Every structure is written in structure tokens, then in C-alpha cells.
Amino acid sequence: MASGNNSSIIEEEGEFYINCSGVFSNGNATDERIALLYKQYIPPMLIFCLASVIINIRVLLSVRWVRRPLSPTLHISLSLAAADACTSALLGVGLFINSLLPKINISVSCLATYTLEMFRLSGIIITVVHLLALSVNHYLGILKPLHYPSIMTSGKTSIVVMFLWIVPILFIATYFLVYKYYENCHTITFMTSLNFRMFFASLFIIPLILMIFCYTHILIIVKRQQKVWSQLRRTGSSRYRANRGVSSQQREMEGNLKAIYTTLLILGSCMIGWLPANINFLIICRSGCIISGESYDSYAQCYKELFFYINWTVNMLIILKTMANPIIYSYRMAEIKEGTRRMHLAISQLFCRRSSISRTETYISNSQRSQYGSSRTGATGGAVGGSATAFCRFNGNSAHHHRIISKNELANTLL
């Protein structure tokens, strides 16, 4: 009995399996191989998810040492870091529950599985709308620089951030509840249909188009303004020399450009991380996609390893994307860089202070012994104490140097 795609169903000793033109001659061996791949590849992915969560939390903790008030750009960026941390955590839990546990014969409630999937999909949309909010924020800063402070106040920014979290969750949850996925998980089909996947992909593609429009218009405005300033500088205009506000406007524009380039880097990492997942999401499904129906079943049976590696690569790109964003923050955003340095300094000073107390108590205890033992201990303690003191001095001098650098950096950025 033929089934298309050069595959046929063979009956052997009462058991049926698909023979895919010699690709795999033993279905059971393939299943064992896939189970082994899951056990080998999923644990490293879980480690990367944990590392991503830790890196994003590190960025969030540095906010305690960041100057106040927080700028709208920084406020939204920190919220985006929290969204990336949640996305990594949910992806890790999903891999553990949906991929690893079934391979070691541990079943999980389908209600828990679909609830987790609902929040995971919501996390993707939360990330996208944060990027859209950042692009609109930059657009307002360039298009209406005089009205920007009154438009993007601290209170309004907090309300925007709250909506960036609540609306996507409610939107996806409503979609799930309409289909009543909780009544019978085994008959759920809407997530594997092309209609749902096109709807979900549109939530990524439409904001992406809007962001491209915003940043293209921003770059046109910036290049036009830079051209005007360059012409005034070349002609030696007295108006240019007399107007002190021009230089401050240039510094403001440079700060905006730095923030824009940082956001573009983040947007680029998101495109690299999410686009392959969306393409895979639209091409391969059980109903309506390019590879669907019998073709899907045949390919899924014939090319199990290929399907595994495709899905592994897609998920790994998403994890690396969540790791890349906080690294971009740490190197590109002056305030987060300064906050991280201050946080490290505070931790090192706490360590030095505790070490100093411990050395003092040890020295007093040892001094009550024999004079010979006391002199030896004192000499050793002095050497250790001297090196520790030098370490703490190094951190103090380093912190002072960092503060000087950061002030110069902060003078040229609006973050």
C-alpha cells in the first residue's frame, strides 16, 4: 500500500512501519535513536536556558545601582530583560516537560502542557510588543524632541509597561479559552492548523513591519539633520557659531542614535532568533501547511532525526537570542554598564569587609597562644591581610575610574 513521498507501509511479522526508500529500515531502531538524541541534546539546552535566566536577572538586579529617575528607554529595556528571563524559563520548563520527561516514560497532565504553551506563546508576543514600544519611543524622541518629556513621563511609561505584559497574556488566553482546550486535550487541533499559525505569525510580522517603518523614517530624519549641521559647519556660519544650542542638540542626537543602534542590535538578534521559528511554524504542521497531512506523517516518520535537528536548532536560536539581549544591554547602555559595575563593586566590598572581620577574629584568637605561634600567625595574617587590602584598594580605585568614564558616557546619551 503506497503512501506517497517514495514511502510505503510494510507488514512484517504482524507489525507495520513505513519504509522510506531505504532511509530507515527499522522503525524501532529509529525511535531508540531519537530517544537517545533527546537525552543527549535536551540537558545542554536546559543549561543554556538557566544561564539565560541568570544573565537577564543580573541585568535586572543592576537597576538598584542605576541613577533615578529611569528614562523611558531604560524602563522599557529592563522590562524586556524580564520578558526574556521569563521566556527562557518557560522554554526550559517546556523542554523538560514536553521533550525530556516523555522519553523517560514520565507522563504529564495535558492541562499543564497546554497552559504552559499558552504562557510560552504569550511570552513571545510580550517580547515583540516591547520591541515595538521601544521603536515608538525612539520615534517620538526624534520626531517631537520638545514634547517628548511631557509625552513619555515616568507614570505613563509605567502604565505602558504594564499593558505590554497584560494585553498579550489576556489575548492569547482568550484565544485558548474560546477553543476550550481544557475539556479534551487529546482532540485539540487548532494549534496544529495553518489558520492559527498564520494568526500567530502575523502578531510577529506586523509589528516587525511597523518597526522597520519607524526606524527607516528615524534614520532619514537623522541623516537629513546631520547634513544640515555639516553644511553649516563647512560654511562657517556665524549663526551656527553663535547658537550654543546647536552643539547640545548634536549631543542629544548622538545619544538618541546610540540608543537607536542598541535597539536595532536587539531587533536583529530577535529576527535571527524568531524568524526561523516562524518559518518552521508556517511550513510544517498537520493541517494546511506546505508539509501537512499524509506528507507530514510520512516525513515525520521517515526523517525523524532531521525533524529533531530542525526543531533543536530553532529552539537553540531562541535561547541564544534571550542570552544575547542582556549582553547587548551591558555593553551598549551606559547606565546598565554603570549599574553593573557598581553592583560588582558593592559585592566585592561586602566580601572584603567580611574577610577583614574574619582575619581580625582569627588573629586575636591566635595571639592568645604561644609567642612563637603568635609571631608566625601575625606574619602570615599580615601577608594575607596586605594582599586583601590591596585587592580592596584596587576595587576602590577601579570604581572611581569607572565613575569618571561613566559620567563622560552619560553626557553623550539620553538613556
N, C-alpha and C positions, 0 to 999 in steps of 0.2 A: 504493500500500500504506500504510494508516494505521498510526500507531504510538502514538496516544493523546496527550493533553495538547495538542490542536489542532495537532499537528505531523505532517508527512508526509514520506516519503522520495521524493525526486525524482531521476529519472535524466536527466542532461543530458550529451550527448557522451561517453557511456561512464563518467561519474563520478557517484557517489552522494553526496548530502548531505541533511541534514534541513532542511526549510523550516518554520519555527516561526511560522506565521501572519504572516509578514512581519517578524518581529522582526529576523532577519538573512537577507538574500537571497543572501549569498555566504559559504560556509563558509571558503574560503581567506582571504578578507579578514579574517574574524574571527580566524583563527589568527595572522595577521600583527599584528593589533591587540593580541591577548593577549601575543604575544612582545614587542611594544613596551612594554606595560604592565609586564611583568616587568623589563625592562631599566631602566625609569624608577623603579619603586617599590621594588625589592629592594635596590639600593645604599643608599638612605637608611635602610632597616631595619637593614642591616648596620652602618651608622654608629651607630645607636641601640644596637644590641647591644654594640658596642665601648665606647660611653660608659657603658652599664650595668655592664659588667665593670670598667671603671676606677673608677667611683664605689664599687662594692662592695669592690674591693681597697683603696681609700683608707680605708674604714671598718675593714677588717681590719688594715691597717698601723698604724692608730692604737692598736691594742691594746698595742703596745710602750711607750706612754706612759700606759697606764691602770694605776691602783693595783692592787696584789695583796693578797690573792687575789681572783680573779674571782668574782663572785656567780653562782649558778646561772642566773639570768635573763640576765645579760650573756653568760655562756658559751654558752648555747643561742642567743641572739640573734646572736652573732658567727658561730656555725656556720650559722645561717640565712642570714647575709650571704654566706658562702662558697657555700652552696647556690644562692642567687640568681645569684652570679657564674658558677657552672658552668652553670646553666640558660640564662643569656644567651649564654654561649659556645657551648653545644651548639645552641641555637636559631639562632644566627648561622651556624655551620658547616652546619647542616641546610638553611637557606635558600640558602646558597651552592651546596651540592652538589645539592640536590633541585630547586631552583627556578631558579637563575641559570644554572648550567652547561648543563643540557639545552637552554635557549633559545639558547645559542651553539654548539650541536652538539658538546658535550663529554660523553661518556658516563662514568658512574661505576659501579664494581662494585656489584652489588645486595647483596653481603655487607656491604660498607662502609655502604651505605644503611640496612639493617635493624639493623646493630649500633649505628649512630648513633641510630636511632629507639628502640632498646631503652634506651640510656642517657638519651635525652631524656625518655622516659616515666618512667624511674626518678627523674630529677631533679624531676619534678612531684610524685611521691609523697614524695620526701625533703622537699620544701618543706612539704607538708601535714602530715607527721608531726612536723616541727619546730614548727609552729604548735600542734599537739595537745599536744606536750610542754610548750610554754610555758603553755598553758591549765591543764594538770595541775599544773605548778609553782606557778602563782598560786593554784590551788585548794587545794593543800596549805598554802601560806603563810597563807591566810586561815582555813582550817578548823582547822589544827593549828599555830598560831604558835609554841607552846613546843617542839614536837617537830620543827619544820621544819629547824633547823640540823643535827640528827642524822640526819634522813632524806635531805636533799639536801646531802651532803658533796661536797667537790671531786672526790674519787675516784669517787663514784657518778655525779656529773654527767658526768664524762669517759666513763665506761662507757656511760651513756645516749646521749650524743652519738655515740659510735662505732656503737652499734646503729642510731641514726637514719639513718646512712649505709649501713651494710652490709645490713641487712634488706631495704629496698626494692629495692636492686640485685639481690640474690640472688632475691627474689620474682619480679621481672619477668623476670630472666634465665632462671629455671626455666620460666616460662610460655612464653617464646620457644623454649627448647630442646626442650620437650615436643612442640611442633609442627614441630620440625626445619626451621625456616625456611631454614637454610643449604644444604639439599640442592637445592632448586629454587625460587629466589626468584620466578620468573615465575608459579608456580602458588599462591603464598601467598594465602590468602583470610581467615584468621582475624582479621586486624586490621581488615578491612572489614566484618565481620559485627556484627550488633547484640549478640550474646551477649558478645563480647569488649568492646565499647564500654560495655555496661551494667556488666560486671565492673569495668572501669577507672573508670567514673564513680562506682561505689559506693565505691571507695577514696578518692574526694574527698568524697562526700556524707556517708558515715557519720562520718568524723572531724569534719566540719563540724557535724553534729547534736550530737556529743559536746561540741564546743567551745561551742556555743550553750547547752547544758545547764550546763556548768561556769560560764560567765560569768554566766548568769542567776542561778544559785544564789549566786555570789560577790556580785553586786550586791544580792541580797536580804539576805544576811548583813551587808554593809557598811551598807546603809540602816537596818537594824534597830539596829546598834550605834551609828550616828550619832544615831539618835532617842533612845536611852538617854542618851548623853552630853549631848544638847541638853536633855533634861528635867532632868538633874542640875544643869546649869549654870543653868537658869532658876530652879529652886527654891533655889539657893544651898546645896546640901547640904554640911554640914561634912565628911561622908565624902569628897565629891568634892574639897574644898579640901585635905583632909589627905593624900589619896592622890596622891603625886607621880608615881606610875607611870601615872596616867591620861593625863597630858599626853604622856609618852613613847609610850604606846600609840596616842594620836591621831596623833602624828608618824609612827609606824610604819605606821598605817593609811593616812595620806595618801601615804606613799611607795609603799605597795602599790597604792593607787588610781592613782597616776601611772603605775606600771609596767603596770597592767591596761589603762588607757586607751591607752597606747602600743601594746600588743599588739592591742587592738581596732582601732586605726587600721591596723595591719599586716594584720590579718584582713580588714578592709574592702577594702583595696587588693587582697588576694588574691581576694576574691569578685568584685570588679569585673574583675579580670584573667582569672580562671579560669572563672567561670560561663558567660559567652558561649561560650567554647571547648567546655565540656562540653555545653551545649545544642546547639551546632552539631554536635558529635561524635555525639550521640544521634539527631538529626533526619535528618541526611544521611549515608547510607552505601550500599554496593552490595547489602547483603542484610539485610532485616528491618526497616529504619528506615521512618519515615514517607515519606521520599523515597528510594526504592531501586529496584533492578531496572531495568525499562524506563523508569520515571518518572525515575530518576536519570540514565540515559543521555540521555533527551530533554532534561531540564532542563540537564544539563551541556553539551549541545551547543547548546541554544537560548539559554541565559543565561550564556555563558562569562564575560562581563565582570562580571555580578552575582555569580557564584560567586567570581571573583577578588577583588572588593572585599570580600565577606564574609570570605573567608579572610585577606585582608590586614588587615582591621580586627581580627579575632580575634587574630592573631599580634602586631599592634601593641599591643593591650591587655596581652598577656602581657609584652612587652618593657617597657612603661611601668610595669607592676607591679613588675618587678625593679629599675627605677630609683627607684621611689617609696619602697621599704622602707629603703634606706640613708639617704635624705633624712630620713625619719621618725626613724631612729636618731640622726642628727646633731643634730636639733632637740629631741628629746624625752628622750633618755637623757643624764643629766648626765655620766656617766663617759666616754661616747664623745665628747660635746661637749668635755669637758676634755682627753681624749686627742688629739683632732683639733687643738685649739688648741696644745697642747704640741708636737705634731708639726710644725705650721706654724712655730712659734717656733724649733724646732731647725733646720729647713731655712733660715729667714731668718738665723739666727745663723751657720750654716755659710757662707751666701752672703756675709754681711758680713765674716766672718773672711778668706775668700779674697779678697774685694775689697780689704780693708785691706792684705794681703800684696802684692797686685799693685800697689796705689798706691805702697807703700813702695819696691818694686823699681824702678818707673818713675821715682820722684823721685830715687833715688840715681843711676840711670843718667843722668838729665838734668842733675843737679848737676855732673857732670864736664865739661859743655860750657861755653860762654862764660858770663860772669857775667850778661849781659843775658838770654840764653836761660834761665839758671837761675832768675833772679828771676821771669820770666814763667811758667815752668813751676811754680815754687813757689806763685805766686799762684793759678794755675788749679787745681793739685793741692790747695791748701788749701781752695778753694771746694768742689771735688768731695768732698774728704775730710770737710768740715764737714757737707755735706748727707747723706753716707753715715752719718756718726756720728750725726746727728740721727735718721736712719731707724732705726739700730740701737737708739738710746735709746728711740725710740717703741715699738719691739718689746719692749724690756725692760720699760718701764712698762706696756705693754699686757698683757704676760704676768703681771706682778704683779697687775694689776687682774683678769685672768681667774682667777687662782688664788683671789682673795678671793671672787669671785662663785661659783666652783665649790664652795668649801667650804660656802658657805651653801646651795647647791643640794643638795650631797651630804648635808647634815644632815637634809634632808627627803625622802630617797629611800633605798630599800633596794636599788637596782640594783647 
